[in-house]
């Protein structure tokens, strides 16, 4: 019998509705609205990097030169010139096979995850994910009732030997979801040799890959290697986004799908929302068509790198011995593992009371979460605020360790 909202409600929910849960991160972000709380929680890009003037000028051009077309219904595939621009840019990054016809514009790359799951996942079908993985992907896939297969991972990403075992451990795996560049939540980047090994293992196992790349342009010292999709054109669906390099309020992303997958994704897109707002797409094309991103993104990298360095120094000064982290080479996040005896979820309310918020790591695991992990964002606070927030967090962790020690003392 379908669940209902209450005994007296006439609304009877589908069974899958029970699998829809609020975002842990979105719930934590509510805590940041409390007075005096410095948030290291949200995965939000820095608002002062948004190119407001370029957007204003592009909007004026669109409304002056093509107002009716911009405000009308549009093609489900997306705005043709922007799709051509995306394809050309990806070819320059090593995906030489990409054609504009393969590019499907989506309402944020999050919609791309939903569409792929809708087309690929049956109830009870295995879906492989890294350990840990992006919480938003788990949320997008879960309503379609997959069985998640966690793939063992290290500081360089998924282990190829774990992928090779998937046909035995999770027969019928529909795809593996992977974030090679500055992963959310760990910040890790997959080096060249690991990328080759991961693709080879996936090819041998016959498991396609869904490659998500929202952070790839946000490198600090060295660009990451070519995408996985450059190595296996017919076996990788590639997702990109304008949220981190322009503005998330545009809700503009894309999927580059192999020919075998593209038609069904388009049909799922048509059923979901007809098309991503054409107005937004035309504005973005006006902004990017003449090389704006090549001038703009380096300013974001410089700012984020400086903030990364401030957080790294603050962590070294504030966190107790036994705390582990790796300094990210790009992206937006530090991933911490607290000393033994600390559980990040238990520390969160104490941290908020002390004026700082973070994201506990447990929700990022499909199975067997590590309760000692947490994620910190370094891009939304000023350097002085980063120092203040990390110092407060350090005091909370030190106090937790002291309390644990005292509790264990006869």
Secondary structure, DSSP 8 states (H G I E B T S, - for coil): ---BSSTT-S-B--GGGGG----HHHHHHHHTTSTT-EE-------GGGS-HHHHHHHHHHHHHHSHHHHHS---TT--HHHHHHHHHHHHHTT-TT--GGGEEEESHHHHHHHHHHHHH--TT-EEEEESS--HHHHHHHHTT--EEEEE-EETTEE-HHHHHTHHHHSTT---EEE--SS-TTT-----HHHHHHHHHHHHHHT--EEEE-SSTT-BSSS-----GGGT-TTTEEEEEESTTTT-GGG--EEEE--HHHHHHHHHHHHHHHSSS-HHHHHHHHHHHTTSHHHHHHHHHHHHHHHHHHHHHHHHHHHS-TT-EE---SBSSEEEEE--TT--HHHHHHHHHHTTEE-EESGGG-SSS--TTEEEEE-SSS-HHHHHHHHHHHHHHHHHHHHHHHHHT--
